[in-house]
Structures are given as structure tokens and as C-alpha cells.
Amino acid sequence: MKAWQQLPTSVKLIAVALVIICVIDFAQRIYVAESDASRNFDPMAGVGIEFASAQASEEVKSWLQQRREEAEKSQQEQQVAVSEPKAALLEGGVNLGDMRVRVRGVYTASEAATGGARIALIDTQQIESRQVEITEISEGFELNGYTVSKINVNSVTFIGGDDESVTIPVFDY
């Protein structure tokens, strides 16, 4: 209190005026009107405002274009340097001409539908493109110049053009 009493009167007046201004400002910020009807609120007030779209400078555009060109160039160099590795050939398969064949399973169809004939489920893969297809086959089915001659419980026998016989066992995962 002693420090306040020693201050000059002009400083005291300035301090009191500052406190009064702060109280008025605070009161205006928290004052709420008595009824909702007296408040002015427009929910669509900001809808009509239009903002200018952002534009990049010419220096930034040229820098971005240069970066794109460098990225394309390095990507082309990588493609030339490292060819894309091919998918692996089917494990447990046998080559029949330009295809790799793997027997997934053999089952017996119902008596009513096919007279109890055996049907095999095989994976075929093109050796060049490495594309795999699943095919359901029965005796007499022709695949890449080979004909299915016999479907046993645990293998499928193919016969080729020169009476070449190829027996493929069921692949055991």
C-alpha cells in the first residue's frame, strides 16, 4: 500500500482509467441480451462470401515442372536398369509345352450328374506371362496339345502328340 501512496497522481489516474476500460471491455464481451428475439443472427451470413482461388507463382510452377521431369527421367532409368522380376513358376508343377500344370485335387462327381466320373482341379500357368488359371478337367480334356487319358485318385495322366505320357501327382501343400 505504501508503494501506491508514493506514486504520482498522474500515474494513479492512468491506472484507474486503464482498469475502467478493461472492465467495460470485459462487460461488453460477456453481456447477453435478455431475450433471444432481440439478438441479430443470420445463419446464412457467410454463404455469399467468395474467396479468390490460390495461384502458384511462375517460379513455383517451373520448379514443380522441373521436379516432375527429373522424376520421370529417373523412373525411366530405373525401368531400363532393373527389369520387373517375373512371378515364380508354380511349385510342384510339370511343364506341358509352354504351360506349367499342377494338380490341386481329384474328386468324384455325383452319380446322377456324370455317372461317377472323376474330375481334377488343376492350376495352369503360362511360362512366359506367368498368368495362373484354375481349370476343372475330366478325361478327354485337351490342354496345349496334351489330352487327359486317365484321372486316378492321386494323379492325372496326359498323353502328348508322340504318345508321350506325362503323369502329374496331386500337389501336396
Residue pairs with C-beta under 8 A, 6 or more apart in sequence:
4 12
33 39
56 64
86 130
87 130
88 130
89 100
89 125
89 127
89 130
90 100
90 101
90 102
90 123
90 125
90 132
91 102
91 171
92 102
92 171
92 172
93 100
93 101
93 102
93 123
93 125
93 168
93 171
94 100
94 101
94 102
94 166
94 168
95 101
95 127
96 143
96 144
96 145
96 146
96 158
96 160
96 166
97 144
97 145
97 146
98 126
98 127
98 128
98 144
99 124
99 125
99 126
99 127
99 143
99 144
100 124
100 125
100 127
101 122
101 123
101 124
101 125
101 143
101 158
101 168
102 122
102 123
102 125
102 168
102 171
103 120
103 121
103 122
103 155
103 156
103 168
103 169
103 170
103 171
104 120
104 121
104 122
104 123
104 134
104 170
104 171
105 120
105 121
105 170
106 118
106 119
106 120
106 121
106 151
106 152
106 153
106 154
106 155
106 156
106 170
107 118
107 119
107 121
108 116
108 117
108 118
108 119
109 116
109 117
109 118
109 119
110 116
114 138
117 138
117 139
118 138
118 139
118 151
118 152
118 153
119 136
119 137
119 138
119 151
120 136
120 137
120 138
120 148
120 151
120 156
121 134
121 135
121 136
121 137
122 134
122 135
122 136
122 137
122 156
122 168
123 132
123 133
123 134
123 135
124 132
124 133
124 134
124 135
124 143
125 131
125 132
125 133
135 143
137 143
137 148
137 151
137 156
138 148
138 151
139 148
139 149
139 150
139 151
140 147
140 148
141 147
141 148
142 148
143 158
145 160
145 161
146 158
146 159
146 160
146 166
147 158
147 159
148 156
148 157
148 158
149 157
149 158
149 159
149 165
150 156
150 157
151 157
154 169
154 170
155 167
155 168
155 169
155 170
156 167
156 168
157 165
157 166
157 167
157 168
158 165
158 166
158 167
158 168
159 165
159 166
160 166
